[in-house]
Amino acid sequence: MYSISFEPESLLPRERLLEEGAEKLSNQELLAILLRTGTKGNSVFSLANRLLSSLESLSELKQLTVQELQTLSGVGKVKAIEIKAMIELGKRINQSEYRNMEQILSSEKLAKRLMQDLADKKQEHLIAIYLDTQNQIIKQETIFIGTVMKSIAEPREILHYAIKYMATSVIIVHNHPSGKPRPSRNDDQFTEAIKKASDLLGLVLLDHLIIGGNQYYSYREETDLL
């Protein structure tokens, strides 16, 4: 039970961030930290929730102008400016990350980069990396987490984002928690299905990488499927 002498709503998200990491916080909690304080009769949580509830999706937040943010009750000019600055900084971080990935866009270097994220995972992760005509990365999406089976990893799930982002090529990456990157028959069938579906859409499947511990397998390097 919190004491009534302070506002736990404004303190708890900060404490959780320190103890558990920012990725554990909800959108409401992250926004509450940024807003810092509420208004008379409205806690910072209520203010954050009201702002988020006014959006159809979180991505719409970046489209609001400073003036539009100020129309929300409790969001003054200073808070509106801080929100816009946060969004712009996040955008620039993403752009910087994509540029760095573009510089190492070879099967070996990309695999080594992704080993840092996937080598120790206990479940299989399927990631799709979408690129434009200049081989610049548009977006990286985790399609699902679980067991890579044909019935789960349907081509339409991957190609949906390719169409959404107007990508011209894609790289598929998944890990083997066993630590052995050698592909299974299911992996071969999945690659063949993705290749066929990509060809129908005029999309180039550049590679399918399998990460196993500190090793990798590249379909483009090792087979003639691509």
Salt bridges, closest charged atoms under 4 A:
GLU20 OE1 - ARG16 NH2 3.16
GLU29 OE1 - ARG16 NH1 2.69
GLU82 OE1 - ARG36 NH1 2.97
GLU88 OE2 - ARG92 NE 2.82
GLU108 OE2 - LYS112 NZ 3.12
ASP187 OD1 - HIS174 NE2 3.32
ASP187 OD2 - HIS176 NE2 3.04
ASP199 OD2 - LYS195 NZ 2.76
